[in-house]
């Protein structure tokens, strides 16, 4: 389809902001409206570099506000919604599931209702064809549940079996999106992606948590035995995958997006330790800029690793089989893990003001 006027929900969050940067650079003819409630995870500063772009408009608001969404569709003649907004942290879903039910399920429902009304119902009532439109829903591999070390990876045919309040709320939203297509003809696509990493990743998530704790010489918490396996994808490659689904994907379909890059959590933590240790050993400037990073300065970062009680219901392994997305859409991740990982660590070293402000003000 031809995207023209695009609503990006959750565009001030980690993946949403990276997607907005990517979209404006790759599709400079399109207009992007960002809608974000600026929860603890949302940060307007993530959009600073595009704040003056005349094709980007930021709207502070809640996806549960259906009237606001309807108004945005009319005002900006939106023909596409890319829906990132969510509560996204599994640990928070265990201690406080309410926000996950409200935003991830009711918020998605609110967006679907507004889209159906504006793109299908109102044109029909006026005797017209539905407007050309697309509702793209951004989801996760966690909806498929957990795998053993030898199970085959998740395909789009794998039955949903979510295990955490987070993944259950995402699964519910995926089902609502599917139902709006089958029942009402809303033109939807859904992508289910593995763990992202990259710039603007909130410092409660594994890689930025480990990096920022090293820089503050704090313990590096590892759940259980650390052998939980995740697939990791550079965030810009996720944005590219979503672009391909929007432009070439078939309506009503789900597409898996993954990096073919499985790592045990403990190995990711040890890799961050190793690379940070090397950086401090080869660049004396870092010790001056980060005097708190005593273990890194002493080249002994791994001593900070601390095993903690495992997360309740912790899924053992996620793995993505992206054959359908590769074959149908020609999707292949562009960034190698080595270069993506190096870029990410450098970004955190170069953007201390960004993460230190979040650490002091925003992590509740
Ligand atoms: P994030 O927590 O960094 O950002 C979420 C954004 O949504 C924030 O800017 C927040 O302010 C906004 N938001 C929350 N509630 C809102 C509401 N009610 N109305 C409007 N805005 C609201 O999350 P993320 O990691 O960027 O994830 C984005 C999406 O991608 C989520 O839907 C998530 O399920 C999905 N996803 C994430 C990953 C990952 O590795 N992070 C992997 C696969 C899928």
Boltz pocket constraint, residues with backbone or C-beta under 6 A from the ligand:
constraints:
  - pocket:
      binder: B
      contacts: [[A, 9], [A, 10], [A, 11], [A, 12], [A, 13], [A, 14], [A, 15], [A, 16], [A, 35], [A, 36], [A, 37], [A, 38], [A, 39], [A, 40], [A, 41], [A, 42], [A, 43], [A, 61], [A, 62], [A, 63], [A, 64], [A, 83], [A, 84], [A, 85], [A, 86], [A, 87], [A, 88], [A, 89], [A, 103], [A, 107], [A, 138], [A, 139], [A, 140], [A, 141], [A, 170], [A, 192], [A, 193], [A, 194], [A, 195], [A, 196], [A, 197], [A, 200], [A, 202]]
      max_distance: 6.0
